[in-house]
Amino acid sequence: MSPKALLSLIVLGVLLLVASQGLYVINETERAIKLQFGEVVDNDIKPGLHWKVPFMQNVKRFDARVLTLDTNPSHFLTSGKKYVIVDSFTKWRIKDVNSYYKATSGNRQEASNLLANLVNKGLRDEIANRTLHEVVSGERDQLMTKLTAALNTQTQDDLGIEILDMRVKAVDLPDDLSASVYNRMSAEREREAREHRSQGKELSEGIQADADRQKTVLEAEAYRDAERTKGEGDAEAARIYASAYNKDPEFYAFTRSLKAYTQTFSQSDVLLLEPDSDFFRYLKDSKGK
């Protein structure tokens, strides 16, 4: 190999080495800064192909996607001095790369620890201003919205982190407090049940009394109508009897005597009566004389 060809080969190798050490690519999902001897010389490198001075400058890359901080459940004290166990998560991403690097040295675990401390402090302050009922069921969404806004301002200034959302996964009570709350709820439900039963009994007695009153009124009215109808029937019968009697009094007296004989003799065949009693006048004289 000639000296000229050897020199060209050496120059080409050096160029390839310099290119491999100087050229770099930043992906769409990354944020990066450029350092020179430990000093930041470019605090927000955009995605694409870039150049750095080999052996003098280096590039630190960070994940630019939305990340999740899932903290461990923690105990917090309410305004009523009751402990609750809150399990929450936070969605965040890098907003200011330079501030993020200065606060955490680019260490994601360090950033998660710092953010978790801020989240716990914010939860502690907000829950301390609320009652147990408000924390458990009353103002959870309002609490998260307010806390997200407050922490977002602080984390952007201190950590270069933007908080996109915060949510509470669960709010639990300690075992001793859970038993106390359960007993109180059970007693409250028993009281409500007694009230409902008492109201139901009172309503039942009112309905029964009204039904008895209506029954008495209906029976009285029915008896009145029956007696009126019966009286009218008796009056009509008496009128018919009187009319028939006036047409033929003797025949009427005869049929009444026959009916009396039939009823009397069918019950007993021994009678103690005077022979000239008026009862036997039709037996003695066919003319009733």
Buried (B, 14 or more C-beta within 10 A) or exposed (E): EEEEEEEEEEEEEEEEEEEEBBEBEBEEEBBBBBBEEEEBEBBEBEBEEBEBEBEEBBBBBBEBEEBEBEBEEBEBEBEEEBBBBBBBBBBBBBBBBEBBBBBBEBEEEEBBEBBBEBBBEBBBEBBEEBBBEBBBEEBBEEBBEBBBEBBBEBBBEBBBBBBEBBEBEEBBBEEEBEEEBEEEEEEEEEEEEEEEEEEEEEEEEEEEEEEEEEEEEEEEEEEEEEEEEEEEEEEEEEEEEEEEBEEEEEEBBBEEBEEEBEEEEEEEEEEEEEEEEEBBBBEEEEEEE
